[in-house]
Amino acid sequence: MDDVNRCDPCTGLCEIVPELAGIFKALSDPTRLRIVHLLATDTTGTLGVSDLAEQLGISQPGVSQHLKTLKSEGFVTSRREGFHVYFSFNRERLAQFQDYFDLMCGAVMDRCDRELVRKTTQQAALNACVVFYSYTGVTREVADRIRNACGCDLVEVKTVTEYSAFTAYTTGVLRSRRGICDPILPDVIDVSRYDLLVIGTPVWAWKPAPAISTAVRALKGCEGKRAVVFVTNRGQPGEALPLLEAALATRGVEVAAAVSLTKEDLAARTAENDLIEQIVKAYPLPAGNGGSVRA
Ligand SMILES: Cc1cc2nc3c(=O)[nH]c(=O)nc-3n(C[C@H](O)[C@H](O)[C@H](O)COP(=O)(O)O)c2cc1C
């Protein structure tokens, strides 16, 4: 298997931490948050220091001081018109803060997932392999997160003939509906050395994408192993999970858990955390360590 990768622990968080600290400091004061609220909900575009002071019931120098802090962190901009200076809220900076905050939350969740794996299995890395197909990258993102949490190997399956945006929805959908397998690379996937398999695919026409059906047939040394399967979709998984389970059963693989994920689940990370939990539960623990746990 050539397409095997290892965990890269860097999330890029280290670069934004100093900036996040400044942002949190700027937003940590109730009066400044009220100024943010007033500016963000203002429809006139003509709020000045005196208006803000009046609405907040504090002195003008006090407002100026708070505005200075918010300006220094990029949340507030000002414009001069004659003798007047008007203040506005910078929405782009808030969007940037949200991105930074999401990155921080994601890193914390990754850490929690790793901790869950380590606590339950008493191993930092699981001897597991994620075999997946991804056309637009969503399933690959899930596979990457599983690798980050479990330290397992990844095998990304590619179709020999790549689909275009047009052929995916014409030929691809038709092949999926008819249960036709796509030729793939690698054409043999040796999983004999793994304790657990994780199989992931996008849903195409309410079924597993054709490439993963081929991947199930291409598994070598899978008999008697346990698997967790997941499908990514836009809310209509149809029969994809039961079909994938049935295909694996014909290869002697027992499916311990099956999870369906949408993009929203990925953003909220709720169902995805459940997937990591299912993987951990399905992982066969060595004898004397509580035995094997079933999902
Ligand atoms: C050809 C094609 C057919 C699809 N059919 C379905 C479907 O039946 N139900 C559904 O919920 N989503 C469907 N989708 C959406 C994908 O399943 C979803 O966006 C998935 O997360 C994409 O995963 P990927 O980025 O790993 O390819 C389809 C997408 C494509 C390209």
The ligand as an ORCA input file, in Angstrom:
! r2SCAN-3c Opt
* xyz 0 1
  C     -22.611     12.047     -8.058
  C     -23.086     12.430     -6.686
  C     -24.246     11.864     -6.155
  C     -24.686     12.210     -4.872
  N     -25.797     11.618     -4.347
  C     -26.194     11.927     -3.065
  C     -27.321     11.282     -2.454
  O     -27.970     10.407     -3.017
  N     -27.672     11.661     -1.192
  C     -26.994     12.630     -0.505
  O     -27.370     12.942      0.619
  N     -25.896     13.230     -1.039
  C     -25.476     12.900     -2.309
  N     -24.374     13.495     -2.838
  C     -23.597     14.424     -2.011
  C     -22.378     13.724     -1.401
  O     -22.701     12.460     -0.864
  C     -21.789     14.540     -0.252
  O     -21.561     15.858     -0.686
  C     -20.528     13.916      0.264
  O     -20.247     14.396      1.553
  C     -19.327     14.208     -0.639
  O     -18.217     13.500     -0.140
  P     -16.774     13.674     -0.815
  O     -16.424     15.135     -0.712
  O     -15.860     12.847      0.027
  O     -16.855     13.221     -2.225
  C     -23.938     13.159     -4.123
  C     -22.795     13.733     -4.677
  C     -22.360     13.372     -5.932
  C     -21.107     13.979     -6.499
*
